[in-house]
Amino acid sequence: MFRIVFVIDILHGNAVHAIRGERSKYMPVKNSVICRSSDPLDMVSALKPREVYIADLDRLLRIGDNLELIRKISAGTETMVDTGASDLEDVRKYARIADTVILGTETVSLELIEQASGLFSGRINVSIDIRSRKVLTQDRALDMEPEKLAELLNDYDILDIIALDLGKVGTGTGIDIELLGSIAASSDHGVLAGGGIRGMDDIDALEKIGIKGALAATAVHEGRIPLELFR
């Protein structure tokens, strides 16, 4: 079954509208079809999603964290959490409260992926963070074409790969079907796609090229993906 994962970006305790990865500019979600509140707990209570992707932006920006809020969300639904992990202590901290910890190429090293996937078998997702078709990374060992990195990750005991196009996040400008198809073809892991999803036509297109799931927020809040598909 194709997975549609509800995304909540949390900043200062609020669900915010993520646009192009420019995190300092994110503002609380308004006029969502889910509920009137920007409180993540209210959103989860109203939507009742099977699984939630949570980005802890306070932690990513190194200005605090939303640990207790994430703990409450995780108590009632399956969660995967991105905190901008850069060492094993980050991974351990959030593995205690979330089902899956996301390691994003923007902040991690290949060494950390190897260590964490060994220690937390089946509980690690790797996010290939992409902008303009290039992998965002500070580690030369990860600096390669996205599809080549997906192939490299076949050697590691991770759960899923996330192909996250940060330049398209929150824009509703559509998906890079050619690149995503290449990533899916190169990977032995399930691939989830995020960034730019406009609605159900994109969901159908992703499923046809072998992508196993989609991460969605803006299209959900604007009513372009039926809420019942998350339950």
C-alpha positions, 0 to 999 in steps of 0.5 A, a space after each residue: 500500500 502506498 504510504 502518505 505521511 503527514 508532515 509537521 514542522 514544529 517551531 516554538 511549539 507551533 506547526 509552521 508552513 515550511 517553504 524551500 527549507 528557509 527555516 528562519 522564515 517559517 510562520 505558523 500554519 493558518 487556514 488549514 482544512 484540518 483544524 483552525 489551530 496551529 497546535 501540533 497536538 490539535 492537528 494530530 487529534 483532528 487528522 488521526 494519521 497513521 504516521 507522522 513525520 516531525 521536523 523539530 526546527 528548534 533542534 535543527 536551528 540549535 535554539 532549543 527543542 520540542 522533545 516533550 511535544 514530540 513525546 506526546 505525539 509519539 504516544 498516540 501515533 507512529 512517528 519519524 523524527 528529524 532533529 538535524 542529528 549530528 552525533 550518536 547522542 542525538 540519535 539516542 535521545 530521540 530514539 527513546 520517544 520516536 519510532 524512527 529517527 531520520 538522518 539527513 545528509 544536510 547534517 550527518 556523515 556517512 560514518 554516523 549513518 553506519 554507526 546508527 544503522 548498526 546500533 538502531 537496526 530497522 529504526 533509521 531513515 536516511 533523508 537524501 536532502 536535495 537542492 537543484 538535483 544536488 545532495 546537500 552535505 558537508 561530508 565528502 563521502 556523501 557528495 555524489 549524485 542522489 541516485 548514486 547515494 541511494 545505491 551506496 546506502 543499499 549496504 546499510 541496515 536502514 528502514 527507508 530512504 527519503 528523497 527530500 527536495 528542499 527547494 520544492 518544499 511548501 511550494 506545490 510546484 510539482 515533483 522531479 519525476 525523472 530524478 525520483 524514478 532514478 533514485 527508486 530504481 537505484 535503491 533496495 530500500 523503500 523510497 519516500 518522496 517529499 517536496 513540491 507535491 501538488 495533489 493526487 496526480 503527483 501521488 499517482 505518478 509517484 506510485 507508478 515509478 516505484 516510490 513507496 510513499 509521499 511526505 505531504 503538508 501544504 497539499 494537505 492543509 490546502 485540501 488537495 489531498 483527501 484527509 481520509 487517506 492519512 487514516 
